[in-house]
Amino acid sequence: MTVLAPIATGRRTILWVAIAAGLLLLAGANAHLVYVALRSQPECVAHARPGESARVAGEYSAARSACSPL
């Protein structure tokens, strides 16, 4: 029994280190996602405004545009 105890303890340690590494990776990925979402400021793109006809076949329009018309 004393021979098996260190083996089980070693596996348990490896398991907890792997869990901790996975949680750190998950937290880092989420932090990066929040950072990119807050720092990116996409500009307005050309699109058909509501009430206008599409300039190209298959062009869609935004339901409510956040950009003011030029």
Stockholm file with secondary structure:
# STOCKHOLM 1.0

chainA/1-70         MTVLAPIATGRRTILWVAIAAGLLLLAGANAHLVYVALRSQPECVAHARPGESARVAGEYSAARSACSPL
#=GR chainA/1-70 SS CTTHHHHHHHHHHHHHHHHHHHHHHHHHHHHHHHHHHHHCCCCCCCCBCTTSCCSSTTCCBCSSCSSCCC
#=GC SS_cons        CTTHHHHHHHHHHHHHHHHHHHHHHHHHHHHHHHHHHHHCCCCCCCCBCTTSCCSSTTCCBCSSCSSCCC
//
